[in-house]
Amino acid sequence: MVVTYDDVIMALKQVIDPELGINIVDLGLVYEAQVADGDVLITMTMTTPACPLGSHLVDEATFMVQQLTDAASVDVQLVWQPAWTPMMMSLEAKQSLGWL
């Protein structure tokens, strides 16, 4: 099986932020996912650099992509630019939080 971008995003949607109960893709924490020759590079952020769940979410993202795809390797890089804002959330996430 060849790993695709869609496979990676579907796997990342299984990673739920325990504080909000919303997946990291819909929260807008995943900035980019690249797939090349079976290797996956994910660029993501947290809602704040002081987020106590940062390492947990990175570990969960790595685990889910490894488990649900045929990726040869998975590398998750945390970045802080651009800074996350609530406007990055999907419509579904905003609705589930009662913001719409």
N, C-alpha and C positions, 0 to 999 in steps of 0.2 A: 504494500500500500504506500502511495506517495502522500506525504504530509502536505496539506494545503493551508492557505491563510484561513479559510473558513473552518477547517478542522481545529486550528489553534484557537480561534475566537469562540467556537462552541465549547471547547475545553475550559477556556477562561471564564465563560459564563457559569461554570459550575463552582467557581470560587466566590463564596458569599462573605461579605463584610459582616462580622458577627455583631457589630454595634447597630447597623442599619438594616440588616437582613436583605440587602440588595447585592447583586453580583458586581464584580469589579469593572466589567465592561460597561454596564448601564450606569454605574457611578461616574464613568468618565475617567477612571484611573489608568486605563490602558491607552497609551498614546500611539503605540505602533507595534506591529508584529510582523517580522520578516522571516521568510522561510527560504533557505538556500541549501540545496543538496541534502535535505533531511535535517539540517540544523535550524533551530528556531532561536531567534533573538527577539525578546519582548522588552519594550521600553515602557515603563509605567511610573506612576507617582503615587503619593498618598495625599490625603486631604490636607495634611500639614506635616512638615518635617519632624515634628515631635510625636507623630502618631505612634502609640505604643504597640500597634498591631502590624507595623511595617514588615518586620522580619517574618511574622506569621503569614501574611498575605503573599509575600515573595515565595516562601516555601510552598504554600498551597498552590500558587500559580505554576511553579516548576513541577510539582508532583502531578497536578491534573493534566498538564500538557504531556508529560512523560507517560502517564497511564492511559490517556485517551487518544493518543496519536502514535504514529510510528517514528517519532522524532529520534534522530541519532543523538542529538544533544539539545539541551534547553538552557538558555542563558537569560536571566531576568535582570535588567539594569534599572535601578531607581534613579530618577532624575527629578529636579526641582524647578526646572524651567521648561516650558512655561508653568507658572504656579497654578495649581488646581483651583477652580472656582465652581460653585454649584451650577453655573450655566453649562458646564461640560457634561452634566448628567443627561441621560436620555429622557424622552418624554415619559416613558413608562416609569422610570425612577422618580421623576418629579411627581407624577400622579400618585405613586404608592406612598410618597411622603406627604401627600395632601397639599402640594404646592400649586396645583392647577385645579 
